[in-house]
Amino acid sequence: MALVGFAEAMQVPPCHRVAASEDDPRVDAAHLRHFREHGFAVLPGVLGAAATARAREALVRAVRASEERGMPTRLEALDPGGRNVRVYDLIEHDPVFAELATHPAVAPTVSVLLEGDVALSNFTANVALPGSRSMNPHCDQSTVMPEPWPELYAMNAIWCLDDVDEENGATRYLPGSHRFTRFAEVPDDPARGMIAFEATAGSVVLMDGRVWHTSGPNRSRDRERALLFAFYARSFLRHQCNWGRSLSREARARLSPRLREWLGLEGGNTGYGRYLAD
């Protein structure tokens, strides 16, 4: 076989690890500045009311499907009190979650912040019911790589399917903690200085993976707080979720080429970095 056209003949998928430009009209420079300075940025009104309701309805079905399959949705060791409902592997459950993972109002900003080297490490949901309590403070980047953390290598896009605030259990974060590079820099009681994110339903909170945070307690009488956590990381870090095992053939068939790449279902890790000498 002639080498010319070999890739086309073998149907090698294109690589999507191309950095979005900061000049991209879908990328708000103010959001980038706020994220880099404060460790987070709130993107308001990404989803309208109908789209938010669609995602929330899909989440309700995903909770039911998980429980029918025998997958635990309440984890006492993680969420004390049994008032948090969690769903994992959201991409498996409904096409709406795949759409959110590559949403054009969010994905370009994620790509800029991760320098074009993006993998979707996990995509989960956490519904805080009234009476829920906080989990232990943590930073997500520490779950996928050892210290030190000198650079941004992981981040969350938190999709708010309800209005979130102090009362109903909004995620609480420690201001300035994205500058911590080691566990030794973390205060003995990081929860003491934490404050709650506030955002309306349909908004997205982008959060640096080095930010120390926790789930807030839901002190309301009757308000649920449903959040989706799309956890992105640089491609050289092992995924939290083994998408190759968790996704059915039906779920894989509906994925876009970009999402297949971000899930590690196409190609490998040879495209990362610069490895040829001058």
Secondary structure as the mmCIF struct_conf table of DSSP 4:
data_model
#
loop_
_struct_conf.conf_type_id
_struct_conf.id
_struct_conf.beg_label_comp_id
_struct_conf.beg_label_asym_id
_struct_conf.beg_label_seq_id
_struct_conf.end_label_comp_id
_struct_conf.end_label_asym_id
_struct_conf.end_label_seq_id
BEND BEND1 LEU A 3 LEU A 3
TURN_TY1_P TURN_TY1_P1 VAL A 4 GLY A 5
HELX_RH_AL_P HELX_RH_AL_P1 PHE A 6 ALA A 9
TURN_TY1_P TURN_TY1_P2 MET A 10 GLN A 11
HELX_LH_PP_P HELX_LH_PP_P1 VAL A 12 CYS A 15
HELX_LH_PP_P HELX_LH_PP_P2 ALA A 19 SER A 21
TURN_TY1_P TURN_TY1_P3 GLU A 22 ASP A 23
TURN_TY1_P TURN_TY1_P4 PRO A 25 ARG A 26
BEND BEND2 VAL A 27 VAL A 27
HELX_RH_AL_P HELX_RH_AL_P2 ALA A 29 HIS A 38
BEND BEND3 GLY A 39 GLY A 39
STRN STRN1 PHE A 40 LEU A 43
TURN_TY1_P TURN_TY1_P5 PRO A 44 GLY A 45
BEND BEND4 VAL A 46 LEU A 47
HELX_RH_AL_P HELX_RH_AL_P3 ALA A 49 GLU A 68
TURN_TY1_P TURN_TY1_P6 ARG A 69 GLY A 70
TURN_TY1_P TURN_TY1_P7 GLU A 76 LEU A 78
BEND BEND5 ASP A 79 ASP A 79
TURN_TY1_P TURN_TY1_P8 PRO A 80 GLY A 81
BEND BEND6 GLY A 82 GLY A 82
STRN STRN2 ASN A 84 VAL A 87
HELX_RH_AL_P HELX_RH_AL_P4 LEU A 90 HIS A 93
HELX_RH_AL_P HELX_RH_AL_P5 PRO A 95 ALA A 101
TURN_TY1_P TURN_TY1_P9 THR A 102 THR A 102
TURN_TY1_P TURN_TY1_P10 PRO A 104 VAL A 106
HELX_RH_AL_P HELX_RH_AL_P6 ALA A 107 LEU A 113
TURN_TY1_P TURN_TY1_P11 LEU A 114 GLY A 116
STRN STRN3 ALA A 119 ALA A 128
TURN_TY1_P TURN_TY1_P12 PRO A 130 GLY A 131
STRN STRN4 HIS A 138 HIS A 138
HELX_RH_3T_P HELX_RH_3T_P1 ASP A 140 THR A 143
TURN_TY1_P TURN_TY1_P13 VAL A 144 VAL A 144
BEND BEND7 MET A 145 MET A 145
HELX_LH_PP_P HELX_LH_PP_P3 PRO A 146 PRO A 146
BEND BEND8 GLU A 147 GLU A 147
HELX_LH_PP_P HELX_LH_PP_P4 PRO A 148 PRO A 148
BEND BEND9 GLU A 151 GLU A 151
STRN STRN5 ALA A 154 CYS A 160
BEND BEND10 LEU A 161 ASP A 162
STRN STRN6 VAL A 164 VAL A 164
TURN_TY1_P TURN_TY1_P14 GLU A 166 GLU A 167
STRN STRN7 ASN A 168 ASN A 168
TURN_TY1_P TURN_TY1_P15 GLY A 169 GLY A 169
STRN STRN8 ARG A 172 TYR A 173
TURN_TY1_P TURN_TY1_P16 PRO A 175 GLY A 176
HELX_RH_3T_P HELX_RH_3T_P2 SER A 177 ARG A 179
BEND BEND11 ARG A 182 ARG A 182
HELX_RH_3T_P HELX_RH_3T_P3 PHE A 183 GLU A 185
BEND BEND12 VAL A 186 VAL A 186
BEND BEND13 ASP A 188 ASP A 189
HELX_RH_3T_P HELX_RH_3T_P4 PRO A 190 GLY A 193
STRN STRN9 ILE A 195 ALA A 196
STRN STRN10 ALA A 199 ALA A 199
TURN_TY1_P TURN_TY1_P17 ALA A 201 GLY A 202
STRN STRN11 VAL A 204 ASP A 208
TURN_TY1_P TURN_TY1_P18 GLY A 209 ARG A 210
STRN STRN12 HIS A 213 THR A 214
HELX_LH_PP_P HELX_LH_PP_P5 SER A 215 PRO A 217
STRN STRN13 ASN A 218 ASN A 218
BEND BEND14 ARG A 221 ASP A 222
STRN STRN14 ARG A 225 ALA A 233
TURN_TY1_P TURN_TY1_P19 SER A 235 PHE A 236
BEND BEND15 LEU A 237 LEU A 237
HELX_LH_PP_P HELX_LH_PP_P6 ARG A 238 HIS A 239
BEND BEND16 GLN A 240 CYS A 241
HELX_RH_AL_P HELX_RH_AL_P7 TRP A 243 SER A 246
BEND BEND17 LEU A 247 LEU A 247
HELX_RH_AL_P HELX_RH_AL_P8 ARG A 249 ALA A 253
TURN_TY1_P TURN_TY1_P20 ARG A 254 ARG A 254
HELX_RH_AL_P HELX_RH_AL_P9 PRO A 257 TRP A 262
TURN_TY1_P TURN_TY1_P21 LEU A 263 GLY A 264
BEND BEND18 GLU A 266 GLY A 267
BEND BEND19 ASN A 269 ASN A 269
TURN_TY1_P TURN_TY1_P22 THR A 270 GLY A 271
BEND BEND20 TYR A 272 GLY A 273
#
